[in-house]
Amino acid sequence: MTCDQLARLYAADHGDSDDLPSPDEWTALADYLGCHEEARAAAWSAWAAELNPAE
């Protein structure tokens, strides 16, 4: 999983892109985050900042 792939999935998930990922790509992301604790923590931190910018 590359940063470009993560950015594309994020944009698609937020309606900012018409380049919709396949179910296999979502599964690959889940597998990747499930197997890479540091990547999961970094993704969670980035998403939490995006969802709760005041915190």
ZIVENPE-V146776 format. One record per run of one state. SS is the DSSP state (~ for helix, > for strand, _ for the rest). FROM is the first residue (numbers start at 1). TO is the last residue. If there is no record, write none. Layout:
BEGIN
SS/FROM/TO
SS/FROM/TO
END
This chain:
BEGIN
_/1/2
~/3/13
_/14/22
~/23/35
_/36/36
~/37/51
_/52/55
END
